[in-house]
Amino acid sequence: MERYFIYLSYNGKNYCGWQIQPNGISIQQRLEEALSTLLRKETEVVGAGRTDAGVHARLMVAHFDSPSPIADTNFLGEKMNRFLPKDIAVHKIVKVKPDAHARFDALSRTYNYILTQKKNPFNFEFAYFYPSKLNFEQMNEACLALFNYTDFTSFSKLHTDVKTNNCTIYKAEWKQSDDCWIFTIKANRFLRNMVRAIVGTLLDVGRGKLTIDEFCRIIEAKNRCKAGSSVPGHALYLTDIEYPDELFI
C-alpha cells in the first residue's frame, strides 16, 4: 500500500465536525466519499485531529492509503475539488512513508480564535462578537502562566477516551489585527474542547472576574467545573500542523 498525506481546508459551519458521526455529515465522510469514488476502492481517511462541530480549518492534514502508486497527485487533488462541496478544498496531496501517521506523527498543532468587539454583519459567522470591556494585557499575562503546566484536565471535555491530559504548550498570546483580537495557541497536542475552554477562562481574566493567581489555581485544580465556559466554535480555526521532514518521500 502507498500512503499519502492530503492537505485541505474547510469551513466547518455545515458539519458536525471532522469525525464521522451517526447524526450528521462530517468532513471525514465527505473526503472518504470523494476518494473512494476516484480511487474506485473503499478508502479510509485518518485526520491529524478531531475538530468539533462548526470549527474551521485553514489547514488540516489527513492520510490515506492507495493499493497502487498515484501517478499524478496534483490531478487527483483537482478531481477531488470537483467532487467536494464548495466549503471543503484540497490544496495538495504528497507521498509519505508507509508508516507515517497524520495524527501520531504531528509535532505540533496551532489554533487561532478570533474575537471582535465591534459588531460587523460580514464576519459574525467567523468571529465571536464580545462587546464587554477586556484587559488584554492581563489576558496575555495569564497566557504566560500556561507554560508552567502540562496537565490541562481543567480545560478538557469530561469523559474522553484519552490516556493522558498532559500537553506541552509552545505559544499562547493575544494580538490585535484591525477590528479583531486573535488568540494563537500552539502545542504538541490538544484535548477535546481545550482551546475553547482556555479562551473562555481567559475572558474571565480580561473582565476582572479572575486574577492571574486564580487562573493558575483553576489549572492546578484539574477540574473542568472550576474553569470558565467554553466559547462558541464558529470562531475557532485550526491553522497549522507540523511534521518531521523524514516522513516525506
ZAKE-34755 format. One record per residue (C-alpha): residue number from 1; residue in one letter; x negated, y negated, z. Coordinates in steps of 0.2 Angstrom, whole numbers. Example, Ala and Ser with C-alpha at 12.3 -4.5 7.8 and 13.67 -1.06 7.14 Angstrom:
// ZAKE-34755
 pos code    px    py    pz
   1    a   -62    22    39
   2    s   -68     5    36
// end
This chain:
// ZAKE-34755
 pos code    px    py    pz
   1    m     0     0     0
   2    e    -6   -18    -4
   3    r    -2   -31     9
   4    y     2   -49     6
   5    f     4   -65    16
   6    i    19   -76    10
   7    y    18   -95    15
   8    l    35  -103    15
   9    s    45  -117    22
  10    y    64  -119    26
  11    n    77  -130    33
  12    g    85  -120    47
  13    k   102  -129    48
  14    n   112  -115    40
  15    y   103  -100    48
  16    c   104   -90    64
  17    g    85   -91    65
  18    w    71   -81    57
  19    q    75   -64    63
  20    i    89   -53    56
  21    q   104   -54    66
  22    p   121   -45    66
  23    n   131   -61    67
  24    g   124   -72    54
  25    i   112   -75    39
  26    s    93   -76    44
  27    i    78   -82    34
  28    q    70   -65    35
  29    q    86   -57    27
  30    r    85   -69    13
  31    l    67   -66    10
  32    e    69   -47    11
  33    e    84   -48    -2
  34    a    73   -58   -14
  35    l    58   -47   -13
  36    s    67   -31   -13
  37    t    76   -36   -29
  38    l    60   -42   -38
  39    l    49   -28   -32
  40    r    63   -15   -35
  41    k    60    -7   -19
  42    e    67   -10    -1
  43    t    54   -22     6
  44    e    52   -27    24
  45    v    45   -44    29
  46    v    37   -47    46
  47    g    36   -65    51
  48    a    22   -74    62
  49    g    36   -79    74
  50    r    54   -80    78
  51    t    61   -97    76
  52    d    79  -100    84
  53    a    95  -105    76
  54    g    94  -122    67
  55    v    75  -123    69
  56    h    65  -128    54
  57    a    48  -123    47
  58    r    36  -134    37
  59    l    25  -119    37
  60    m    30  -101    41
  61    v    19   -86    36
  62    a    25   -68    34
  63    h    18   -52    27
  64    f    25   -38    16
  65    d    18   -23     8
  66    s    19   -18   -11
  67    p    16     0   -17
  68    s     6    -7   -31
  69    p    -5   -22   -34
  70    i     4   -38   -39
  71    a    -4   -44   -55
  72    d     1   -62   -53
  73    t     6   -69   -36
  74    n    10   -86   -42
  75    f    23   -79   -54
  76    l    31   -69   -41
  77    g    32   -84   -30
  78    e    40   -94   -44
  79    k    53   -80   -47
  80    m    57   -79   -28
  81    n    60   -98   -28
  82    r    73   -95   -42
  83    f    81   -81   -31
  84    l    81   -90   -14
  85    p    93  -104    -9
  86    k    88  -122   -10
  87    d    84  -123     9
  88    i    70  -110     8
  89    a    54  -112    -3
  90    v    39  -101    -6
  91    h    23  -110    -8
  92    k    10   -96   -11
  93    i     8   -78    -9
  94    v   -10   -71    -5
  95    k   -18   -54    -4
  96    v   -24   -49    13
  97    k   -32   -34    21
  98    p   -21   -19    23
  99    d   -21   -21    42
 100    a   -18   -39    43
 101    h    -3   -44    53
 102    a     6   -61    51
 103    r    11   -61    70
 104    f    -3   -52    79
 105    d   -17   -59    70
 106    a   -12   -78    71
 107    l   -25   -88    81
 108    s   -13  -102    84
 109    r     4  -110    80
 110    t     8  -128    80
 111    y    26  -136    83
 112    n    32  -154    81
 113    y    48  -160    90
 114    i    55  -176    83
 115    l    64  -189    94
 116    t    71  -205    89
 117    q    78  -219   100
 118    k    86  -229    85
 119    k   102  -222    78
 120    n    99  -218    59
 121    p   113  -210    48
 122    f    99  -202    37
 123    n    90  -192    50
 124    f   102  -187    63
 125    e   101  -169    57
 126    f    82  -168    58
 127    a    78  -179    73
 128    y    85  -179    91
 129    f    93  -196    95
 130    y    89  -200   113
 131    p    93  -218   117
 132    s    88  -218   135
 133    k    73  -228   140
 134    l    57  -217   141
 135    n    40  -219   148
 136    f    29  -210   135
 137    e    13  -214   144
 138    q    20  -204   159
 139    m    25  -191   147
 140    n     8  -189   140
 141    e     1  -188   157
 142    a    12  -173   161
 143    c     6  -166   144
 144    l   -12  -166   151
 145    a    -6  -155   166
 146    l     0  -141   154
 147    f   -19  -137   150
 148    n   -21  -132   168
 149    y    -9  -117   167
 150    t    -7  -101   157
 151    d     9   -94   165
 152    f    24  -103   157
 153    t    38   -92   164
 154    s    47  -108   169
 155    f    49  -113   151
 156    s    54   -96   144
 157    k    71   -90   140
 158    l    76   -77   153
 159    h    76   -58   150
 160    t    65   -57   135
 161    d    55   -42   130
 162    v    38   -49   130
 163    k    24   -41   141
 164    t    17   -57   147
 165    n    22   -75   149
 166    n     4   -81   148
 167    c    -1   -94   134
 168    t   -16  -105   131
 169    i   -11  -122   125
 170    y   -24  -131   115
 171    k   -14  -148   111
 172    a     1  -157   118
 173    e     5  -175   115
 174    w    17  -188   110
 175    k    14  -200    96
 176    q    24  -214    89
 177    s    27  -214    70
 178    d    38  -228    63
 179    d    55  -226    72
 180    c    51  -209    79
 181    w    41  -201    93
 182    i    33  -185    88
 183    f    28  -172   101
 184    t    15  -160    95
 185    i    10  -144   104
 186    k    -2  -131    98
 187    a    -5  -114   107
 188    n   -11   -97   104
 189    r     7   -91   106
 190    f    24   -97   112
 191    l    38   -89   122
 192    r    56   -89   117
 193    n    63  -107   119
 194    m    47  -113   127
 195    v    44  -129   116
 196    r    62  -135   118
 197    a    61  -132   137
 198    i    45  -141   139
 199    v    52  -156   129
 200    g    67  -156   140
 201    t    57  -157   156
 202    l    45  -170   149
 203    l    61  -181   145
 204    d    65  -180   164
 205    v    47  -186   167
 206    g    50  -200   155
 207    r    66  -205   163
 208    g    58  -206   180
 209    k    68  -191   186
 210    l    52  -181   189
 211    t    35  -186   195
 212    i    19  -178   187
 213    d    17  -168   204
 214    e    35  -162   202
 215    f    32  -157   184
 216    c    17  -147   190
 217    r    27  -138   204
 218    i    40  -133   191
 219    i    27  -124   181
 220    e    20  -116   197
 221    a    37  -110   202
 222    k    38   -98   187
 223    n    57  -100   187
 224    r    67  -106   172
 225    c    80  -113   183
 226    k    68  -126   190
 227    a    64  -134   173
 228    g    74  -146   163
 229    s    87  -142   150
 230    s    82  -137   133
 231    v    83  -150   119
 232    p    93  -146   103
 233    g    84  -135    90
 234    h    88  -146    75
 235    a    73  -157    78
 236    l    60  -144    81
 237    y    48  -139    67
 238    l    35  -125    65
 239    t    21  -134    56
 240    d     6  -124    56
 241    i    -1  -106    59
 242    e   -20  -102    58
 243    y   -28   -86    54
 244    p   -46   -79    54
 245    d   -54   -81    37
 246    e   -59   -62    36
 247    l   -41   -57    34
 248    f   -40   -63    16
 249    i   -47   -55     1
// end
